[in-house]
Amino acid sequence: MQKFNKVALIGRRHTDGVVETLTTLINHLKDKNIKTVLEEETAKILPNTKLTQINRDELSLNAELLIAVGGDGSMLAAARIAANQKLPVVGINRGKLGFLTDITPNELEKIDQILNGDYCEEERFLLHAKISEQTSTMYEEVALNDIVLLPSEMNRMIEFSVYIDNQLMCDYRADGLIVATPTGSTAHALSGGGPILHPGLDAIVLLPMFSHNLSSRPIVIHGNNNIEIKMSEDCHATPNISCDGHRLIPITDCGKINIKKYTKKLRLIHLTDYNYYDTLRQKLHWGN
């Protein structure tokens, strides 16, 4: 496997312990003579750093590996950046669950293993969402975990139809819809009663939220299917869409949402002893 001599660091503010871990990691990498740069927003939480600051869209021009420090939210943000630049990413967990982050802050020697080429790499696909009105595209975003349709008012249901490859799948009256990748099947979709999908599957899960229909159940479709969500003319609520919980984007009465697999994939780095089922048991207490 490739050895890494140039590293970029990224971390989210407002996460406990991120500054301390970043500082320790910077000193550790310096001792190893690894060229290190900081994503420029991350540099704001380290005001005294002398490291070079790089715009997030240019990280791959200055680094061979992206190390994300934080929880799963940090990894989701890093994934969207890294996927577009084909930059491999590994996570150091400072969050509560850390399902996507393999390394703990007291295991920095494991970073050395990765730098020396002792790791395994897997690809995770993302979803691309496009919101359009008539012939105009209003908003586009990608998500590693999920794309969620939800109401702006908690006590209002949404009426919408879902089409798969231009074929009507179902009409819904529900609180919303979760469209999740295998990576996201252990996140929001799992808490809503959806299935766990192994990350190696080329599949997408659609999970209606609190549907006003007892027969509504999650459905798993092929990863290459195109999904279209159309709002009903009878829908009086103002729906929103959220990609990985990033921000809420309102959908107008005549708006529609197209969701499909993103053209670029995430290169996710693991230690060589990584075991997906161990992760389920340890972090989700599966079978305990």
Backbone as a ProteinNet text record, in pm:
[ID]
protein_1_A
[PRIMARY]
MQKFNKVALIGRRHTDGVVETLTTLINHLKDKNIKTVLEEETAKILPNTKLTQINRDELSLNAELLIAVGGDGSMLAAARIAANQKLPVVGINRGKLGFLTDITPNELEKIDQILNGDYCEEERFLLHAKISEQTSTMYEEVALNDIVLLPSEMNRMIEFSVYIDNQLMCDYRADGLIVATPTGSTAHALSGGGPILHPGLDAIVLLPMFSHNLSSRPIVIHGNNNIEIKMSEDCHATPNISCDGHRLIPITDCGKINIKKYTKKLRLIHLTDYNYYDTLRQKLHWGN
[TERTIARY]
83.5	0	87.8	29.9	102.6	142.8	264.3	305.5	271.2	245.3	203.4	310.6	354.7	455.6	401.5	282.5	220.2	76.7	43.7	-84.2	-154.5	-286.7	-370.4	-458.4	-479.5	-561	-686.4	-797	-923.5	-996.5	-1060.4	-1136.1	-1244	-1347.4	-1460.3	-1451.3	-1478.8	-1485.8	-1609.9	-1616	-1727.6	-1735.1	-1629.6	-1623.1	-1516	-1554.2	-1460.8	-1337.8	-1223.1	-1098.8	-1032.9	-1098.7	-1042.5	-912.6	-910.6	-790.6	-673.3	-697.6	-591.2	-536.8	-627.2	-583.4	-510.1	-559.1	-489.8	-349.1	-336.2	-205.5	-109	-156.9	-73.7	-35.4	-131.4	-106.9	-6.1	-17.2	77.2	219.9	236.3	369.3	420.4	329.8	366.1	413.7	341.3	377.8	508.1	528.3	653.4	772.4	757	865	894.1	792.9	809.3	852.7	875	915	811.9	684.9	576	531.2	531.6	484	334.7	297.6	160.7	104.8	-19.5	-89.5	-225	-283	-412.4	-516.4	-633.1	-747.4	-775.8	-802.2	-800.2	-906.3	-1022.4	-1122.5	-1077	-1010	-956.5	-849.4	-772.8	-664.8	-718.5	-845.9	-903.8	-914.8	-919.8	-928	-787.7	-686.1	-546.9	-474.6	-508.1	-459.5	-308	-239.8	-95.1	-14.5	-82.3	-11.5	71.8	181.9	266.9	254.9	162.5	144.5	81.3	110.8	50.4	-98.8	-177.3	-322.2	-366.3	-452.3	-492.4	-644.7	-692.3	-835.4	-881.6	-998.7	-1046.2	-1058.8	-1075.8	-1088	-953.1	-845.2	-711.6	-625.5	-689.9	-613.7	-533.3	-590.9	-522.8	-398.6	-387.3	-268.7	-151.6	-183.2	-82.7	-68.5	-148.4	-146	-182.3	-139.2	-170.7	-274.2	-296.3	-389.1	-456	-586.9	-661.6	-695	-655.6	-688.4	-795	-911.4	-1022.7	-1028.8	-1029.9	-1035.8	-1172.2	-1245.2	-1378.6	-1465.6	-1596.5	-1689.7	-1733.7	-1846	-1895.5	-1934.4	-1978.9	-2011.7	-1889.5	-1774.3	-1649.5	-1613.3	-1634.6	-1603.9	-1696.7	-1822.8	-1916.6	-1874.8	-1835.4	-1789.6	-1661.3	-1569.2	-1443.5	-1466.7	-1565.5	-1593.7	-1637.3	-1720	-1766.9	-1651.4	-1556.2	-1438.7	-1345.6	-1318.6	-1219.8	-1266.3	-1394.9	-1445.2	-1424.1	-1450	-1433.8	-1289	-1195.3	-1052.8	-980.9	-1058.9	-1002.1	-893.1	-913.6	-814.9	-854.8	-769.8	-805.6	-817.6	-905.8	-931.5	-938.2	-885.1	-894.2	-936.9	-1008.8	-1062.8	-1006.7	-985.8	-952.6	-1074.6	-1129	-1258.3	-1248	-1322.4	-1341.7	-1490.6	-1573.5	-1717.5	-1769.9	-1902.6	-1966	-1965.5	-1999.5	-2009.7	-1886.5	-1856	-1737.7	-1745.4	-1861.3	-1879.7	-1788.6	-1753.9	-1668.8	-1523.8	-1493.9	-1357.5	-1296.3	-1188.3	-1132.1	-1034.2	-974.7	-862.2	-902.8	-861.2	-886.6	-766.8	-784.7	-676.6	-550.6	-562.8	-444.4	-381.7	-415.2	-361.3	-288.8	-213.9	-150.2	-44.2	2.1	96.3	30.4	-101.5	-172.5	-170.3	-160.6	-140.4	-8.2	94.3	224.1	212.2	132.1	111.4	56.6	-42.4	-105.2	-5.7	69.7	168.7	271.3	299.8	398.9	339.3	211.4	150	84.2	71.8	11	-136.3	-219.5	-361.6	-438.5	-569.9	-655.1	-745.5	-786.5	-868.4	-996.7	-1106.7	-1233	-1298.9	-1387.3	-1461.9	-1604.9	-1654.5	-1794.4	-1858.4	-1976.4	-2040.6	-2126.4	-2144.3	-2225.5	-2349.3	-2444	-2563.9	-2559	-2614.8	-2622.7	-2769.9	-2801.8	-2938.7	-2945.6	-3046.8	-3069.8	-3214.2	-3232	-3366.3	-3390.6	-3499.5	-3527.4	-3671.4	-3694.3	-3827.4	-3840.7	-3934.9	-3952.5	-3820.6	-3753.2	-3628	-3504.8	-3524.2	-3412.1	-3366.6	-3235	-3178.2	-3159.3	-3221.1	-3218	-3107.4	-3072	-2976.9	-2923.1	-2793.9	-2732	-2642.3	-2639.3	-2556.5	-2529.9	-2423.9	-2394.3	-2399	-2417.4	-2427.2	-2364.5	-2288	-2231.7	-2330.9	-2403	-2497.7	-2636.7	-2701.2	-2841.5	-2890	-2996.9	-3071.5	-3210.8	-3253.9	-3377.5	-3476.3	-3597.9	-3709.4	-3787.7	-3810.2	-3878.3	-3956.9	-4060.3	-4143.5	-4079.3	-4120	-4070.4	-4143.9	-4264	-4341.3	-4359.2	-4325.9	-4323.4	-4460.2	-4566.1	-4700	-4770.7	-4695.8	-4754.8	-4696.4	-4783.6	-4735.8	-4712.3	-4632.6	-4600.6	-4666	-4719.1	-4774.9	-4684.2	-4635.3	-4539.6	-4542.8	-4488.1	-4478.5	-4333	-4298.8	-4162.3	-4162.5	-4075.1	-4059	-3918.6	-3908.7	-3780.9	-3763.6	-3660.8	-3637	-3764.1	-3829.3	-3950.5	-4074.6	-4066	-4183	-4232	-4364.6	-4419.8	-4397.8	-4333.9	-4316.3	-4428.5	-4451	-4550	-4588.8	-4713.4	-4760.8	-4760.7	-4709.1	-4694.9	-4766.9	-4821.7	-4856.5	-4777	-4672.2	-4579.6	-4508.8	-4429.8	-4348.5	-4225.2	-4198.9	-4083.6	-4031.9	-3910.9	-3848.8	-3698.3	-3637.8	-3492.8	-3442.9	-3349.7	-3283.9	-3138.5	-3099.3	-2968.8	-2881.7	-2752.2	-2651.7	-2628.9	-2553.3	-2514.2	-2439.5	-2355.2	-2286.6	-2387.4	-2490.7	-2590.8	-2697.4	-2695	-2797.8	-2784	-2665.4	-2646.3	-2661.6	-2714	-2731.8	-2881.9	-2930.2	-3068.7	-3167.8	-3137.6	-3229.4	-3243.7	-3135.8	-3142.2	-3234.1	-3225.6	-3311	-3458.2	-3484.8	-3622.5	-3674.6	-3593.9	-3639	-3593.5	-3497	-3448.4	-3347.8	-3314.2	-3219.1	-3074.6	-2985.7	-2842.4	-2794.6	-2730.6	-2674.6	-2523	-2464.6	-2318.8	-2264	-2155	-2104.1	-2056.1	-2036	-1994.9	-2109.4	-2232.8	-2349.2	-2370.2	-2411.4	-2447.1	-2598.3	-2642.4	-2785.8	-2816.5	-2943.1	-2994.3	-3120.5	-3136.9	-3258	-3345.4	-3476.4	-3575.1	-3664.7	-3670.9	-3743.5	-3842.5	-3974.8	-4072.5	-4075.6	-4090.5	-4093.6	-4236.6	-4282.1	-4415.5	-4523.3	-4522.6	-4619.7	-4760.9	-4858.2	-4998	-5058.4	-4988.1	-5029.9	-4959.6	-5033.7	-4975.3	-4892.9	-4913	-4839.8	-4707.4	-4678.5	-4552.9	-4434.7	-4338.6	-4221	-4097.3	-3979.9	-3856.9	-3840.1	-3773.9	-3745	-3600.1	-3533.2	-3395.2	-3395	-3332.6	-3327.9	-3181.7	-3162.8	-3027.2	-2961	-2829.8	-2757.4	-2756.1	-2782.1	-2782.6	-2919.7	-3021.1	-3153.4	-3155.8	-3236	-3259.3	-3389.5	-3384.2	-3499.3	-3550.3	-3680.9	-3741.7	-3854.8	-3852.8	-3957	-4033.3	-4164.4	-4250.4	-4349.8	-4363.2	-4458.9	-4600.2	-4695.4	-4834.8	-4895.7	-4990.2	-5062.2	-5143.6	-5174.5	-5252.2	-5165.1	-5034.2	-4943.7	-4946.5	-4988.2	-4999.9	-4883.3	-4798.3	-4679.9	-4566.7	-4470.2	-4352	-4238.6	-4206	-4101.6	-3962.3	-3866.7	-3725.6	-3646.9	-3527.6	-3437	-3306.6	-3247.7	-3122	-3028.2	-2904.3	-2802.7	-2700.9	-2699	-2611	-2633.7	-2755.8	-2786.3	-2714.4	-2666.3	-2582.3	-2660.3	-2770.2	-2855.8	-2989.9	-3090.3	-3225.1	-3247.6	-3291.8	-3320.4	-3469.6	-3545.9	-3690.8	-3724.2	-3834.9	-3885.6	-4016.3	-4028.7	-4151.6	-4257.2	-4378.6	-4490.6	-4462.2	-4391.7	-4366.2	-4227.7	-4159.3	-4024.9	-4024.2	-3915.9	-3897.2	-3752.1	-3729.6	-3596.9	-3553.1	-3436.2	-3376.1	-3255.2	-3250.7	-3142.6	-3083.5	-2953	-2884.8	-2744.8	-2679	-2543.4	-2451.2	-2363.9	-2268.8	-2160	-2105.5	-2007.7	-1872.3	-1844	-1715	-1736.5	-1637.6	-1649.8	-1550	-1583.2	-1494.9	-1392.9	-1266.5	-1159.6	-1139.3	-1188.4	-1185.5	-1074.4	-985.5	-871.3	-904.5	-870.5	-886.5	-754.2	-742.6	-632.2	-650.7	-542.7	-550.6	-636.1	-655.2	-738.6	-884	-922.2	-1060.1	-1158.9	-1265.4	-1371.9	-1505.5	-1585.3	-1712	-1804.3	-1806	-1897.2	-1850.7	-1719.9	-1669.5	-1719.9	-1719.7	-1766.8	-1913.8	-1995	-2136.6	-2151.5	-2075.1	-2086.8	-2037.7	-1925	-1864.4	-1935.6	-1973.5	-2026	-2177.8	-2243.3	-2389.6	-2441.3	-2348.4	-2384.2	-2473.3	-2442.5	-2520	-2500.4	-2609	-2602.6	-2575.5	-2560.7	-2535.4	-2664.6
-119.2	0	125.3	236.1	361.8	410.3	462.4	530.3	678.6	742.9	882.9	969.2	1070.2	1163.4	1305.3	1329.6	1461.7	1445	1514.7	1495.4	1629.5	1627.8	1743.6	1708.7	1805.2	1784	1869.3	1809.9	1882.5	1844.1	1940.1	1914.4	2019.4	1984.5	2076.5	2145.1	2273.1	2345.3	2299.8	2332.7	2298.5	2148.9	2074.1	1933.6	1919.4	1867.4	1857.8	1776	1827.6	1754.6	1766.5	1831	1838.6	1918.8	2031.9	2116.3	2040.7	1973	1899.1	1787.8	1714.2	1604.4	1655.8	1764.6	1822.8	1868	1930.9	1979.2	1863.2	1757.4	1639.1	1573.7	1566.8	1503.7	1583.9	1714.8	1800.4	1777.2	1773	1749.6	1609.9	1513.6	1376.5	1366.7	1428.7	1424.9	1501.1	1607.9	1684.2	1597.4	1521.1	1432.3	1324.2	1289.6	1185.9	1245.2	1378.3	1448	1432.3	1433	1427.2	1570.1	1605.8	1738.6	1749.3	1851.7	1864.2	2002	2004	2129.8	2124.3	2242.5	2253.9	2307.5	2246.6	2304.6	2440.2	2541.4	2679.4	2708.9	2644.8	2666.3	2602.7	2488.5	2422.1	2507.7	2578.6	2662.7	2771.1	2807.9	2913.5	2870.7	2738.4	2693.5	2666.4	2689.9	2677.8	2807.5	2916.9	3049.6	3066.2	2985.5	3002.5	2908.4	2835.8	2739.9	2809.1	2744.7	2796.3	2711.6	2615.6	2530	2606	2562.6	2620.4	2592.3	2694.3	2680	2668.8	2570.1	2538.8	2543.5	2604.4	2601.6	2458.3	2425	2286.4	2228.6	2313.4	2264.8	2235.3	2262.7	2242.7	2149.8	2072.7	1986.8	1881.1	1823.7	1715.6	1764.4	1895.4	1950.5	1960.8	1946.8	1965.5	1846.9	1743	1629.3	1500.9	1390.7	1257.4	1186.1	1236.6	1175.3	1285.3	1269.4	1362.5	1291.4	1352.1	1299.3	1389.4	1331.1	1406.1	1377.1	1483.3	1469.9	1518.4	1431.4	1466.2	1342.7	1362.8	1251.3	1218.1	1149.3	1111.2	1233.5	1339.7	1461.9	1519.3	1512.2	1558.1	1473	1342	1252.5	1275.6	1304.8	1331.8	1456.5	1560.4	1683.4	1658.2	1582.7	1552.1	1465.7	1376.3	1285.9	1362.2	1463.1	1540.5	1614.5	1659.4	1727.8	1628.5	1517	1420.1	1348.1	1314.8	1239.1	1315.9	1444.6	1525.1	1534.1	1513.2	1525	1390	1280.9	1144.9	1132.5	1199.1	1202.4	1100.6	1003.5	907.6	976.6	925.1	989.3	884	919.8	835.8	925.2	867.8	948.1	913.4	1017.4	1001.6	1047.5	960.5	985.3	1074.2	1187	1269.3	1287.9	1207.7	1218.1	1111	1095.3	1000	858.7	844.9	712.4	678.5	762.9	741.3	617.3	596	475.2	474.8	592.1	602.4	631.2	650.7	685.4	568.7	514	389.4	408.2	527.3	546.5	636.6	601.7	684.6	775.8	885.3	982.5	925.6	816	757.6	646.7	640.6	536.1	596.5	703.5	771.1	684.8	580.7	489.2	418.1	409.5	347.7	439.1	569.2	661.5	629.7	595.1	559.2	437	339.9	220.8	260.2	349.7	393.1	470.1	560.4	638.4	547.2	434.6	340.7	242.4	259.7	173.7	49.2	39.3	-78.6	-48.1	-61.4	-29.2	-99	-91.6	-136.5	-21	-21	88.5	32.3	99.7	62.2	186.2	163.5	272.8	273	389.1	407.1	504.2	471.3	564.1	665.9	780.7	888.9	904.6	982.4	1016.3	1161.9	1188.3	1324.1	1364	1477.5	1528.8	1657.1	1664.5	1785.8	1829.1	1952	2009.9	2101	2078.2	2157.1	2204.6	2313.5	2368	2388.5	2316.1	2315.4	2274.4	2363.9	2325.2	2382.3	2446.1	2511.8	2431	2414.5	2350.7	2455.9	2431.2	2528.5	2499.6	2370.7	2334.7	2195.1	2174.6	2043.4	2018.8	1893.6	1858.4	1709	1665.8	1523.4	1482.7	1352.3	1299.9	1162.4	1136.9	1004.8	915.7	972.8	895.7	889.8	1005.6	1003.9	1139.5	1133.5	1251.6	1236.9	1337.5	1326.2	1434.9	1391.5	1482.9	1494.4	1617.2	1637	1767.5	1777.9	1898.2	2012.8	2134.2	2250.2	2265.2	2208.9	2211.4	2067.7	2040.7	1904.2	1836.9	1914.7	1854.6	1848.5	1863.8	1857.8	1741.9	1662	1555	1607.9	1533.1	1568.3	1466.4	1514.3	1425.5	1432.1	1314.6	1310.3	1173	1168.4	1043.6	1014.3	886.4	843	759	796.2	724.1	663.3	539.2	471.7	446.6	505.8	494.1	524.1	634.1	685.4	599.4	499.5	418.5	453.1	474.3	508	393.1	422.2	321.9	330.6	454.4	467.1	613.4	633.7	764.4	763	868	870.3	989.2	964.9	1069.8	1034.6	1111.1	1073.7	1196.7	1175.6	1285.8	1311.1	1221.7	1242.1	1110.7	1116.6	1000.8	1008.6	894.8	884.8	801.3	855.3	783.2	765.9	642.2	618.9	524.8	550.8	460.7	346.1	242.4	142.2	204.2	304.3	373.2	437.5	500	568	477.3	349.6	257.9	236.9	266.5	253.8	387.7	487.2	619.9	648.2	755.6	798.1	688.6	618.4	515.1	401	365.7	257.4	292.8	416.6	458.7	462.6	470.2	469.8	330.4	227.6	91.3	31.4	95.6	44	-67.4	-136.9	-248.6	-199.8	-283.7	-258.3	-315.2	-232.1	-275.7	-280.6	-391.1	-399.1	-293.7	-224.5	-116.4	-162.1	-292.7	-341.5	-359.6	-343.1	-361.3	-240.6	-266.7	-160.7	-142.5	-76.8	-68.2	60.5	99.3	218.9	179.1	228.2	200.8	326.4	307.9	414.8	382.6	476.2	453.1	566.6	541.3	645.4	667.2	791.5	824	846.3	763	775.3	789.9	695.7	698.9	675.5	747.3	731.3	615.4	502.1	384.1	264.4	171.8	60.6	-32.1	-26.7	-115.9	-57.2	66.4	128.7	63.7	18	-48.4	2.7	-9.6	25.9	-63.7	-12	-90.7	-66.8	-172	-163.9	-177.1	-81.1	-81.5	-85.4	-105.6	-111.6	26.1	26.2	151.9	235.6	173.6	249.2	304.4	275.9	330.2	481.3	549.1	692.5	712.9	799.8	825	966.3	979	1111.1	1125.2	1235.4	1265.3	1387.8	1371.4	1481.5	1513.9	1641.6	1684.2	1681.9	1638.9	1633	1773	1792.1	1919.9	1941.7	1833	1842.8	1863.2	1872	1890.3	2035.4	2057.2	2194	2230.7	2134	2162	2212.2	2276.8	2320.7	2224.9	2133.4	2034.9	2093.1	2025.2	2059.2	1934	1954	1843.9	1872	1765.7	1778.3	1668.5	1705	1609.2	1591.6	1474.6	1445.9	1543.4	1593.9	1687.3	1819.3	1850.3	1968.2	2097.5	2112.5	2230	2197.2	2277.4	2255.5	2341.6	2276.1	2346.6	2332.1	2442.2	2432.9	2387.8	2314.7	2268.1	2339.9	2402.7	2473.1	2374.5	2424.3	2339.5	2269	2336.1	2278.2	2214.9	2205.5	2151	1998.9	1941.8	1796.9	1767.2	1648.3	1608.2	1485.8	1494.6	1379.7	1332.5	1202.8	1145.3	1027.4	1025.5	913.1	900.3	791.3	768.2	876.2	927.4	1029	965	1042.1	986.9	958.8	1024.9	1005.1	933.3	851.5	772.2	818.6	783.7	813.2	701.4	738.4	642.5	643.8	540.5	534.1	439.3	489.3	412.7	345.9	217.2	142.2	77.9	43.5	-40.4	-180.5	-256.1	-386.6	-486.6	-464.8	-556.6	-509.8	-414.5	-363	-475.1	-481	-579	-508.3	-502.7	-429.1	-481.3	-613.4	-671.8	-643.8	-633	-588.6	-448.4	-362.8	-225.8	-224	-308.3	-316.9	-360.2	-459.1	-510.9	-408.7	-344.3	-256	-121.9	-64.9	71.6	79.2	-24.8	-27.7	-132.2	-199	-301.7	-408.3	-443.1	-542.5	-680.2	-745.5	-878.9	-881.8	-761.5	-757.2	-738.8
0	0	0	-46.5	-53.4	85.3	97.8	219.5	206.7	319.8	318.6	384.2	311	362	377.5	322.3	331.4	380.6	489.6	557.9	575.9	558.4	590.7	710.1	798.6	918.7	911.9	956.3	961.5	1089.6	1153	1275	1291.2	1365.1	1383.1	1518.8	1518.7	1644.9	1721.8	1848.8	1937	1966.6	1937.8	1976.4	2082.8	2199.1	2311.5	2274	2309.8	2293.7	2158	2062	1927	1925.6	1993.1	1994.2	2055.6	2168.1	2235.1	2145.5	2080.3	1993.9	1872	1812.6	1697.5	1734.8	1850.7	1896	1916.6	1983.1	2005.8	1873.6	1781.8	1652.1	1570.3	1573.3	1499.8	1550.1	1681	1737.5	1702.9	1704.3	1670.6	1526.3	1435.8	1293.9	1268	1343.1	1330.1	1368.1	1476.5	1521.1	1417	1336.3	1233.8	1099.3	1096.8	973.5	861.7	901.2	805.1	773.5	646.7	608	640.6	715.1	764.7	732.9	683.3	658.5	729.1	751.1	817.4	721.1	721.2	649.8	713.9	633.6	683.4	789.2	784	888.5	1019.4	1008.9	1127.5	1193.1	1112.3	1165.7	1259.4	1245	1329.4	1475.2	1499.6	1638.8	1695.8	1613.4	1656.8	1619.6	1686.3	1643.6	1649.6	1727.9	1742.8	1653.9	1567.9	1483.8	1376.4	1340.7	1234.2	1107.7	1109.4	993.1	876.8	757.8	638.2	637.4	603.8	597.8	452.4	425.8	289.2	276.9	169.3	139.4	122.7	173	171.5	31.2	-68.4	-205.8	-270.7	-200.2	-256.7	-171.2	-84.2	6.6	-67.9	-172.7	-244.3	-318	-339.3	-403.1	-305	-177.1	-73.7	21.1	2.5	94.4	21.6	80.3	27.5	113	234.9	330.3	410.7	434.3	519.1	649.6	761.6	893.8	954.9	985.3	1044.1	1193.5	1273.5	1419	1466.1	1534.4	1581.8	1587.7	1576.2	1575.3	1434.3	1425	1293.4	1209.9	1276.5	1203.1	1133.7	1200.8	1140.3	1020.3	1032.6	922.2	803.4	831	722.1	645.4	719.6	654.4	575.7	635.4	567.8	444.4	452.2	340.4	216.7	235.8	120.9	54.3	134.5	80.8	12.1	80.1	31.5	-94.6	-102	-216.7	-346.5	-343.9	-465.1	-510.8	-418.3	-451	-453.5	-439.5	-438.3	-332.8	-221	-113.6	-6.8	26.9	131.5	266.4	351.1	479.9	590	707.3	826.1	941.5	1038.4	1146.8	1283.5	1365.7	1507.5	1586.7	1667.8	1730.4	1854.1	1851.6	1970.1	1996.6	1929.5	1947.5	2041.1	2041.6	2132.1	2075.3	1947	1886.8	1804	1707.9	1626.5	1541.1	1478.9	1398.9	1276.5	1226.3	1107.3	1140.1	1268	1309	1384.3	1330.9	1383.6	1498.6	1510.4	1602.2	1718.2	1839.8	1956.9	1981.6	2057.4	2076.5	2142.1	2217.2	2282.6	2199.9	2071	1983.1	1862.5	1884.1	1771.9	1704	1774.1	1709	1590.3	1592.4	1480.4	1356.8	1379.7	1267.4	1198.5	1279.2	1222.1	1131.6	1172.1	1088.5	951.8	954.4	829.6	743.4	805.7	731	663.7	727.1	674	573.5	540.3	439.4	494.3	626.2	689.3	718.6	617.9	630.3	519	526.2	416.1	376.6	252.4	199.5	138.5	165.8	102.7	43.8	-50.3	-111.5	-60.6	-28.3	11.2	-87.6	-137	-229.5	-155.1	-217.9	-164.9	-251.4	-202.4	-278.8	-321	-437.4	-490.5	-498.2	-439.4	-441.9	-523.6	-607.2	-686.9	-668.4	-626.2	-612.6	-732	-799.5	-919.4	-919.8	-991.1	-1015.4	-1165.3	-1223.4	-1369.2	-1435.2	-1505.2	-1572.3	-1503.2	-1387.9	-1320.3	-1198.7	-1184.4	-1066.5	-958.6	-841.2	-733.4	-631.6	-617.9	-512.5	-541.4	-514	-527.1	-407.2	-360.9	-246.3	-249.6	-180.1	-169.4	-22.5	0.5	136.4	142.9	247.8	270.4	344.5	439	519.2	457.2	451.6	410	362.6	286.8	243.6	302.1	376.6	452.8	410.5	380.6	356	485.4	532.6	659.7	658.6	743.2	742.1	818.9	786.4	860.4	993.2	1002.5	1125.9	1173.3	1297.3	1347.5	1347.7	1354.3	1362.8	1227.8	1118.9	986.4	907.1	846.2	760.1	619.1	545.4	407.4	314.8	206.5	104.7	-18	-58.5	-170	-237.1	-356.4	-432.3	-461.9	-463	-490.8	-617.8	-709.5	-835.9	-840.3	-885.6	-904.1	-1053.1	-1111.6	-1256.1	-1335.7	-1296.4	-1363.2	-1341.8	-1256.1	-1224.2	-1084.1	-1070.9	-940.4	-842.2	-730.3	-626.3	-523	-471.3	-364.4	-345.8	-304	-258.8	-106.2	-46.3	99.1	162.2	281	376.9	502	527.4	633.8	686.5	792.6	846.3	762.3	668.7	582.2	526.8	471.5	409.2	429.4	467.8	478	360.9	285	176.1	218.9	248.2	310.4	229.1	233.5	178.4	277.7	240.1	339.5	458.2	432.1	541.4	635.4	579.6	660.5	717.6	682.2	733.9	883.9	940.2	1084.8	1156.2	1086.7	1145.8	1166.4	1107.1	1125.1	1085.3	976	927.1	1027	1095.6	1193.9	1309.6	1356.1	1467.6	1428	1296.6	1248.9	1216.3	1244.4	1220.9	1089.4	1022.5	895.6	913.2	805.8	813	812.8	864.9	854.3	721.3	639.6	512.5	524.5	485.5	485.9	389.3	427.5	341.8	205.1	185.7	55.5	-41.7	5	-81.6	-172	-293.3	-387.1	-377.9	-271.1	-242.4	-167.9	-174.5	-106.7	-32	88.7	165	170.1	148.1	159.5	278	371.3	495.9	521.4	506.4	540.9	691.4	732.3	874.7	920.5	1012.3	1072.1	965.3	874.6	765.5	818.2	759.8	797.7	718.5	722.8	648	711.1	766	839.3	750.8	620.8	530.8	483.5	520.3	476.9	548	470.7	524.1	450.1	512.5	440.4	318.1	217.3	98.5	58.4	14.5	-31.5	-182.3	-250.5	-396.8	-441.8	-570.3	-624.3	-618	-597.2	-585	-710.7	-826.2	-951.8	-988.3	-906.6	-935	-914.7	-996.4	-980.7	-903.8	-805.4	-718.1	-743.8	-759.1	-775.4	-674.3	-602.5	-503.6	-550.9	-567.6	-611.2	-500.6	-473.7	-371.7	-429	-345.7	-388.1	-391.6	-482.4	-487.1	-360.4	-289.2	-165.8	-42.8	-63.2	50	94.9	218.6	270.7	363.3	392.1	473	383.3	442.6	368.6	400.2	308.4	337.4	320.6	381	368.7	333.3	283.2	260.2	333.7	390.1	462.3	415.8	384	340.8	452.7	512.6	626.6	741.2	754	861.5	849.4	727.9	708	725.9	651.9	665.3	601.9	634.3	582	458.4	351.2	226.7	198.8	190.8	168.1	26.2	14.4	-114.6	-142.5	-256.5	-291.7	-341.2	-360	-402.7	-534.3	-624	-755.5	-765.3	-653.3	-655.3	-654.9	-703.3	-698.5	-663.5	-611.7	-564.8	-643.7	-702.2	-771.1	-691.8	-663.7	-584.1	-660.5	-670.2	-734.8	-676.6	-709.8	-662.9	-719.5	-632.8	-674.7	-760.1	-852.4	-946.5	-881.3	-767.4	-700	-567.8	-529.8	-408.2	-301.7	-178.8	-66.9	-50.8	-37.2	-6.2	145.3	211	357.3	401.7	488.3	536.1	669.3	681.2	805	843.3	969.8	1013.7	957	945.3	879.6	957.5	1088.5	1166.9	1174.7	1088.9	1089.8	1059.5	1137.5	1119.2	1138.2	1032.1	1036.3	1145.5	1161.8	1260.2	1402.6	1422.6	1552.7	1584	1481.7	1499.9	1541.4	1477.5	1515.5	1661.2	1700.6	1837.8	1941.7	1910.6	2009.4	2019.6	1904.7	1907.5	1905.9	1855.6	1858.6	1956.1	2025.9	2123.2	2062.9	1939.6	1865.7	1929.7	1961.6	2019.5	2167.7	2230.6	2375.2	2453.1
[MASK]
++++++++++++++++++++++++++++++++++++++++++++++++++++++++++++++++++++++++++++++++++++++++++++++++++++++++++++++++++++++++++++++++++++++++++++++++++++++++++++++++++++++++++++++++++++++++++++++++++++++++++++++++++++++++++++++++++++++++++++++++++++++++++++++++++++++++++++++++++++++++++++++++

